[in-house]
């Protein structure tokens, strides 16, 4: 394997919508859909990033191990169908959605474009520092660095003409195709794991990770520019308030969810079939064919990510309305905080009944727990690396050389479940994750406040209206993210 990290770096699996905008909204006011997506994405990150810890077996497509047990191969195929090249577009889309929300709030306050860019620069510099610390101290597959730098470019572009974002979304697609090509052909070059995964001691690993982090910073705007495509789609979705005003956008979200998830699954089948039937490339060894299959896997993953975001927004809104109804709430609210009104709310509830009725209690509990995890996604992402670092390197438990995909996946699923419990404990106490607190303080984020009023009789009469202030209209979500590869993607 060449010395340079291939585009399939595990970090690309990692991070889902960690931070693009989040901390300026009270925890109780956050939209459920984006947090639910982030929370599930964290599981995808953990599973996809195991390719950055396992070593000693020759790679096949998607950086999986050629020499695998039947159980390991089953897990590999499931990951190829549902997570690889599906996770990181979702994370990037949510990150872009958060940038779009922050820009919307900025315009509502009458802030200049220059002032908005300066605030975003401060935020992304803090994020870059967190990413570099993570990449050097813990995991060379870090994705936060790429999100910080490409996200800053996205924040500048969002202040330009509205037509810029659709153009950017299309223009960055070829870079995504390059990653897909690498995923399909990587098994032809004989790699068997990353040097950092096999480092004999922490100091050696630290040196290798430092060198890799320096190279990533120098080349990120070239190597990872493909992230701009899903980020731009996220900005466009934020302009439509797609994931916040779920009731109003239901007629758009439902077909996006159905078609997006279907296309994403079908598009993953060819590369998953290669993984299952010919991992050693005894039959399929043509670069052009394997690369083309990888590109299909990548592009359909972007469509699948959009479908996944839409489906989770619908699910989170259904659970929210069900919970409100159980609590005796009179008028359902959509995720942006607008009163839906008796007529539209009743129509939404009737549509839900037609689609299958109320969600079971176990589903409600699971959704609430995963949403809590999504609200502390930055802390959880780094926490996953802490756990993996204690398990996989040769200088800790050395499980990276002894486990296959199934064993590593089981450990990371267990880690994710424990983190849900910790996140729920933080939410019950009204607290944010430790890194979310650091980001808010250093980047200058604060909970949004209602605008000042003169308390005139007319003003007092309007105070009860949920539409009386820009903060009531603003969304309650802010993200950041990505999927499975070495160097920064899944």
URGISUL-V719893 format. One record per backbone hydrogen bond with DSSP energy under -0.5 kcal/mol. CO is the residue of the C=O (numbers start at 0). NH is the residue of the N-H. Records with the same first field share a line. If there is no record, write none. Layout:
CO = NH, NH
This chain:
8 = 11, 485, 488
9 = 12, 13
10 = 13
11 = 482, 483, 489
14 = 17
15 = 480
16 = 480
20 = 23
21 = 24
23 = 447
25 = 28
26 = 29
30 = 34
31 = 35
32 = 36
33 = 37
34 = 38
35 = 39
36 = 40
37 = 41
38 = 42
39 = 43
40 = 44
41 = 45
42 = 46
43 = 47
44 = 48
46 = 49
47 = 50
48 = 51
49 = 52, 53
57 = 65
59 = 62
60 = 63
63 = 59
65 = 67
68 = 72
69 = 73
70 = 74
71 = 75
72 = 76
73 = 77
74 = 78
75 = 79
76 = 80
77 = 81
78 = 82, 83
82 = 85, 86
85 = 89
86 = 90
87 = 91
88 = 92
89 = 93
90 = 16, 94
91 = 95
92 = 96
93 = 97, 478
94 = 98
95 = 99
96 = 100
97 = 101
98 = 102
99 = 103
100 = 104
101 = 105
102 = 106
103 = 107
104 = 108
105 = 110
106 = 109
111 = 115
112 = 116
113 = 117
114 = 118
115 = 119
116 = 120
117 = 121
118 = 122
119 = 123
120 = 124
121 = 125
122 = 126
123 = 127
124 = 128
125 = 129
126 = 130
127 = 131
128 = 132
129 = 133
130 = 134
131 = 135
132 = 136
133 = 137, 138
138 = 141
142 = 146
143 = 147
144 = 148
145 = 149, 150
146 = 150
147 = 151
148 = 152
149 = 153
150 = 154
151 = 155
152 = 156
153 = 157
155 = 158
156 = 159
160 = 163
161 = 165
162 = 166
163 = 167
164 = 168
165 = 169
166 = 170
167 = 171
169 = 172
171 = 174, 175
172 = 175, 176
173 = 177
174 = 178
175 = 179
176 = 180
177 = 181
178 = 182
179 = 183
180 = 184
181 = 185
182 = 61
184 = 187
185 = 188, 190
190 = 58
191 = 55, 56
192 = 191
193 = 196, 197
195 = 198
200 = 204
201 = 205
202 = 206
203 = 207
204 = 208
205 = 209
206 = 210
207 = 211
208 = 212
209 = 213
210 = 214
211 = 215
212 = 216
213 = 217
214 = 218
215 = 219
218 = 221, 222
219 = 223
221 = 224
223 = 226
224 = 227
225 = 228, 229
226 = 230
227 = 231
228 = 232
229 = 233
230 = 234
231 = 235
232 = 236
233 = 237
234 = 238
235 = 239
236 = 241
237 = 240
240 = 243, 244
243 = 245, 334, 335
244 = 248
246 = 249
248 = 251, 252
249 = 253
251 = 255
252 = 256
253 = 257
254 = 258
255 = 259
256 = 260
257 = 261
258 = 262
259 = 263
260 = 264
261 = 265
262 = 266
263 = 267
264 = 267, 268
265 = 268, 269
267 = 271
268 = 272
269 = 273
270 = 274
271 = 275
272 = 276
273 = 277
277 = 280
282 = 284
284 = 286
285 = 289
286 = 290
287 = 291
288 = 292
289 = 293
290 = 294
291 = 295
292 = 296
293 = 297
294 = 298
295 = 299
296 = 300
297 = 301
298 = 302
299 = 303
300 = 304
301 = 305
302 = 306
303 = 307
304 = 308
305 = 309
306 = 310
307 = 311
308 = 312
309 = 313
310 = 314
311 = 315
312 = 316
313 = 317
314 = 318
315 = 319
316 = 320
317 = 321
318 = 322
319 = 323
320 = 324
321 = 325
322 = 326
323 = 328
324 = 327
329 = 331
331 = 339
333 = 336
337 = 333
340 = 344
341 = 345
342 = 346
343 = 347
344 = 348
345 = 349
346 = 350
347 = 351
348 = 352
349 = 353
350 = 354
351 = 356
352 = 355
359 = 363
360 = 364
361 = 365
362 = 366
363 = 367
364 = 368
365 = 369
366 = 370
367 = 371
368 = 372
369 = 373
370 = 374
372 = 375
373 = 376
375 = 379
376 = 380
377 = 381
378 = 382
379 = 383
380 = 384
381 = 385
382 = 386
383 = 387
384 = 388
385 = 389
386 = 389, 390
387 = 390, 391
390 = 398
391 = 399
392 = 395, 397
397 = 400
398 = 402
399 = 54
403 = 407
404 = 408
405 = 409
406 = 410
407 = 411
408 = 412
409 = 413
410 = 414
411 = 415
412 = 416
413 = 417
414 = 418
415 = 419
416 = 420
417 = 421
418 = 422
419 = 423
420 = 424
421 = 425
422 = 426
423 = 427
424 = 428
425 = 430
426 = 429
432 = 436
433 = 437
434 = 438
435 = 439
436 = 440
437 = 441
438 = 442
439 = 443, 444
455 = 459
456 = 460
457 = 461
458 = 461, 462
459 = 462
461 = 464
464 = 467
468 = 471, 472
469 = 473
475 = 30
478 = 19, 20
481 = 15
482 = 484
483 = 489
484 = 8, 10, 487, 488
485 = 8
488 = 11, 12
489 = 84
